[in-house]
C-alpha cells in the first residue's frame, strides 16, 4: 500500500471521527434544551 493511499484513508477516518465527535457534543447540549422547551409548551 502506498504512502499516499494510507494518508487518504487516515484523512477520511479523521474527518469521520471529527463529525461523530461534533454530533455527540451537539446532541449533548441540544437534546436537554429541546426536552425542556417541549415540556413548557
C-alpha positions, 0 to 999 in steps of 0.5 A: 500500500502506498504512502499516499493511499494510507494518508487518504484513508487516515484523512477520511477516518479523521474527518469521520471521527471529527463529525461523530465527535461534533454530533455527540457534543451537539446532541449533548447540549441540544437534546436537554434544551429541546426536552425542556422547551417541549415540556413548557409548551 
